[in-house]
Amino acid sequence: MSTSFNKPELFKKELKSAAGLAQHHFFQKNDTGFTLLEVIIIATITVMMTGFLLSAFGSKARRLQAVRRSAVAIQADLRRIQELAIAGRGFAANQICGYGMRYLDTTHYQIYKGSTESLNCLNTNHNYQAGIDTIFQTLVILEKNVNFSVSFLDVFFEPPDPKIYINNNSNLNIAPLQIKLCYINTTDCKIIFVYTSGRAEVQ
């Protein structure tokens, strides 16, 4: 009778002993490595950090691709303006002194045609002059989250070569025009360099 009555107490003691042994093996660090809990924590942190870094790298790469696509599109517009000047194409059947590009705002830029009032293009101000020059086309940056980080000076292509003017200066020794585009609220940027020699490159 006494032995049967004490079985539940004996079972509880054995259960506590087994739980204590399992806890001991789970948390105890031996001389050759880490506990299972520590291994799980380290593995979890490693996976999280790897995922974060891959995500950050992927986002940066996508932003730079967007900026580059926008820069290449503007570079193509510069080539188009140059070709218009080479072809000596007029505007509304009038002879002009060439075509230029100007900054409008952080997301827009314009192609303008030079003055038709004087055929002496050498003495003409090649920067855009409201009321004298005519807007040929207003364009928007290709990617919606890409902006001009700063305004830029006018660049103008005068036929027939064409001769390139940066801020009304065609000297081959002047510094190139820099058109800087950045992904909004980041430092992910590209710069279009325009030279009076006619070269335009994206860096």
JODA-V903058 format. One record per residue. SS is DSSP state (helix for helix, strand for strand, loop for the rest). PHI is phi in whole degrees, -180 to 180 (* if undefined). BURIAL is 1 if it has 9 or more other C-alpha atoms within 8 Angstrom, else 0. Layout:
ss=SS phi=PHI burial=BURIAL
ss=SS phi=PHI burial=BURIAL
This chain:
ss=loop phi=* burial=0
ss=helix phi=-65 burial=0
ss=helix phi=-65 burial=0
ss=helix phi=-65 burial=0
ss=helix phi=-67 burial=0
ss=loop phi=-89 burial=0
ss=helix phi=-61 burial=0
ss=helix phi=-59 burial=0
ss=helix phi=-64 burial=0
ss=helix phi=-66 burial=0
ss=helix phi=-65 burial=0
ss=helix phi=-62 burial=0
ss=helix phi=-63 burial=0
ss=helix phi=-68 burial=0
ss=helix phi=-65 burial=0
ss=helix phi=-64 burial=0
ss=helix phi=-65 burial=0
ss=helix phi=-68 burial=0
ss=helix phi=-65 burial=0
ss=helix phi=-64 burial=0
ss=helix phi=-66 burial=0
ss=helix phi=-66 burial=0
ss=helix phi=-63 burial=0
ss=helix phi=-61 burial=0
ss=helix phi=-71 burial=0
ss=helix phi=-74 burial=1
ss=helix phi=-100 burial=1
ss=loop phi=-76 burial=0
ss=loop phi=-96 burial=0
ss=loop phi=-92 burial=0
ss=loop phi=-77 burial=0
ss=loop phi=-112 burial=0
ss=loop phi=-176 burial=0
ss=loop phi=-107 burial=0
ss=loop phi=-74 burial=1
ss=helix phi=-61 burial=0
ss=helix phi=-62 burial=0
ss=helix phi=-64 burial=0
ss=helix phi=-62 burial=1
ss=helix phi=-64 burial=0
ss=helix phi=-63 burial=0
ss=helix phi=-63 burial=0
ss=helix phi=-63 burial=0
ss=helix phi=-64 burial=0
ss=helix phi=-63 burial=0
ss=helix phi=-62 burial=0
ss=helix phi=-63 burial=0
ss=helix phi=-65 burial=0
ss=helix phi=-66 burial=0
ss=helix phi=-62 burial=0
ss=helix phi=-62 burial=0
ss=helix phi=-64 burial=0
ss=helix phi=-65 burial=0
ss=helix phi=-65 burial=0
ss=helix phi=-66 burial=0
ss=helix phi=-64 burial=0
ss=helix phi=-65 burial=0
ss=helix phi=-64 burial=0
ss=helix phi=-65 burial=0
ss=helix phi=-63 burial=1
ss=helix phi=-62 burial=0
ss=helix phi=-66 burial=0
ss=helix phi=-64 burial=1
ss=helix phi=-65 burial=1
ss=helix phi=-64 burial=0
ss=helix phi=-64 burial=1
ss=helix phi=-65 burial=1
ss=helix phi=-65 burial=1
ss=helix phi=-60 burial=1
ss=helix phi=-66 burial=1
ss=helix phi=-65 burial=1
ss=helix phi=-65 burial=1
ss=helix phi=-64 burial=1
ss=helix phi=-68 burial=1
ss=helix phi=-59 burial=1
ss=helix phi=-65 burial=0
ss=helix phi=-65 burial=0
ss=helix phi=-63 burial=1
ss=helix phi=-63 burial=0
ss=helix phi=-65 burial=0
ss=helix phi=-62 burial=1
ss=helix phi=-61 burial=1
ss=helix phi=-67 burial=0
ss=helix phi=-60 burial=1
ss=helix phi=-68 burial=1
ss=helix phi=-62 burial=1
ss=helix phi=-71 burial=0
ss=loop phi=66 burial=1
ss=loop phi=-72 burial=0
ss=loop phi=-85 burial=0
ss=strand phi=-126 burial=0
ss=loop phi=56 burial=0
ss=loop phi=67 burial=0
ss=strand phi=-102 burial=0
ss=loop phi=-80 burial=1
ss=loop phi=-130 burial=1
ss=loop phi=-94 burial=1
ss=loop phi=131 burial=1
ss=strand phi=-129 burial=1
ss=strand phi=-136 burial=1
ss=strand phi=-124 burial=1
ss=strand phi=-137 burial=1
ss=strand phi=-76 burial=1
ss=loop phi=-111 burial=0
ss=loop phi=-154 burial=0
ss=loop phi=-65 burial=1
ss=loop phi=-124 burial=1
ss=strand phi=-128 burial=1
ss=strand phi=-144 burial=1
ss=strand phi=-130 burial=1
ss=strand phi=-101 burial=1
ss=strand phi=-126 burial=1
ss=strand phi=-103 burial=1
ss=loop phi=-69 burial=1
ss=loop phi=-61 burial=1
ss=loop phi=-105 burial=1
ss=loop phi=-75 burial=0
ss=loop phi=-132 burial=0
ss=loop phi=-86 burial=0
ss=loop phi=-89 burial=0
ss=helix phi=-66 burial=0
ss=helix phi=-62 burial=0
ss=helix phi=-96 burial=0
ss=loop phi=-93 burial=0
ss=loop phi=-75 burial=0
ss=loop phi=-86 burial=1
ss=loop phi=-72 burial=1
ss=loop phi=-63 burial=1
ss=loop phi=-125 burial=0
ss=strand phi=-61 burial=0
ss=loop phi=90 burial=0
ss=loop phi=-114 burial=0
ss=strand phi=-85 burial=1
ss=strand phi=-123 burial=1
ss=strand phi=-72 burial=1
ss=strand phi=-90 burial=0
ss=strand phi=-162 burial=0
ss=strand phi=-107 burial=1
ss=strand phi=-122 burial=0
ss=strand phi=-116 burial=0
ss=loop phi=-58 burial=1
ss=loop phi=-57 burial=0
ss=loop phi=-97 burial=1
ss=loop phi=-69 burial=0
ss=loop phi=-99 burial=0
ss=strand phi=-111 burial=1
ss=strand phi=-129 burial=1
ss=strand phi=-72 burial=1
ss=loop phi=-74 burial=0
ss=loop phi=-145 burial=0
ss=loop phi=-71 burial=1
ss=loop phi=-133 burial=1
ss=loop phi=-74 burial=1
ss=loop phi=-69 burial=1
ss=strand phi=-123 burial=1
ss=strand phi=-135 burial=1
ss=strand phi=-116 burial=1
ss=strand phi=-105 burial=1
ss=loop phi=-70 burial=1
ss=loop phi=-98 burial=1
ss=loop phi=-64 burial=0
ss=loop phi=-90 burial=1
ss=strand phi=-94 burial=1
ss=strand phi=-104 burial=1
ss=strand phi=-116 burial=1
ss=strand phi=-115 burial=1
ss=loop phi=54 burial=1
ss=loop phi=66 burial=1
ss=strand phi=-128 burial=0
ss=loop phi=-106 burial=1
ss=loop phi=-61 burial=0
ss=loop phi=-70 burial=0
ss=loop phi=-93 burial=0
ss=loop phi=-76 burial=0
ss=loop phi=-66 burial=0
ss=loop phi=-67 burial=1
ss=strand phi=-70 burial=1
ss=strand phi=-115 burial=1
ss=strand phi=-112 burial=1
ss=strand phi=-103 burial=1
ss=strand phi=-118 burial=1
ss=strand phi=-137 burial=1
ss=strand phi=-73 burial=1
ss=loop phi=-57 burial=0
ss=loop phi=62 burial=0
ss=loop phi=-138 burial=0
ss=loop phi=-105 burial=0
ss=loop phi=-84 burial=1
ss=strand phi=-134 burial=1
ss=strand phi=-136 burial=1
ss=strand phi=-123 burial=1
ss=strand phi=-97 burial=1
ss=strand phi=-100 burial=1
ss=strand phi=-117 burial=1
ss=loop phi=-109 burial=1
ss=loop phi=-69 burial=1
ss=loop phi=-76 burial=0
ss=loop phi=109 burial=0
ss=loop phi=-84 burial=0
ss=strand phi=-136 burial=1
ss=strand phi=-137 burial=0
ss=strand phi=-105 burial=1
ss=loop phi=-130 burial=0
